[in-house]
Amino acid sequence: MTQPDNFGFTEEAALLKDSARKLLAEKFTADVLHGMVAGDPTPERGPALHWDEALWAQMQELGWGLLAVPEAQGGVGMPLVAVAGLCEELGRAAFPCPLLPTLSASYLLGAAGAGGEAPLEAIAEGATASLAVSDANGSWDLSQTPVECIDGKLNGTACFVQDIGKVSHLLVCARNGDTTGLYWLAVDAPGVDVQADAIVDLSRDQGRVVFAGVEAMQVCADASAAFARSMPAIWTLYAADMVGAGEWQLQTTVDYANQRQQFDRPLGFFQAVKHQLVDVMVDIDRAKSLVYSAACAWDTEPEEAARYAHMAQSAASDMAASASSRSVQCHGGIGFTWECFVHLFFKRQKHSQMLWGDGPWHRARLASIVMG
């Protein structure tokens, strides 16, 4: 099947993206972000949780959290291409919230079959969730999950759980005999111990979750199959977030280069600066095109979804690195300071770049698909 010329990006999708940009531009500018999360510049600072819960509640009222929930479970069930547009705006603002992990959990629950319906209904009613699937090395090879389920109770430790301080529920991968299943539970369930990590990204939080005899509801008995089906959507959303953050980095750096005077000329007059920023623009356009192509493949060509998602993540991860380094470099000495907003997006990009595999990792998987 041939993809539509506009990737299936309808007027409804454009309206969602535009409304998100206007809302965040009005209520969550970069100076608001800096004032919220960058109050303590000391390297010895401990993990902190800073976010605007009132603005997140407003987003929930707009239905952002249930965009990936099917209509049968009370959600909106919008195409992935529309959800990707929203995540692009989320990355542009670097807004701290549990939207990305909740959308990721929604797609995984949707791939889990009938057992995922009750958790999806909970998300439609306002619950938020994050995936607890990684081991201490950051691997999401579900067959090696350190969590085990015996008699319906979870024991073990899941690591690298995203936005753990902001979510109400967890979707956990755990071994149960010879199978690996998915389990749904509340973060405040008895026996759950959340241990916050100190991470460089100030716009997110992360932690380890220790389970000690925690009762949980089994969602499905074959986590690997559900995970494989849903990962193209999750990769695409995180790639869209990186594209949005890259667009902020480029625009902010271009504005600075046009204002900063050097040798009686704007900094952007010099080719050494122009060429770097043009390269970043090309990298962003390439990644953005691949993101919407991957989202369109999920919506219209599911058999090609993994191929296109690997391409999108590969390009977005490489772009995140180049846009970050150029934004700091072209800001000159001020770009290295805590007071400059650039470092907030630099750190978010580095976190996103590695979270679900960097460019070389995705290119290796793409090669295995293309060449066998």
Disulfide bonds with the S-S distance in Angstrom:
none
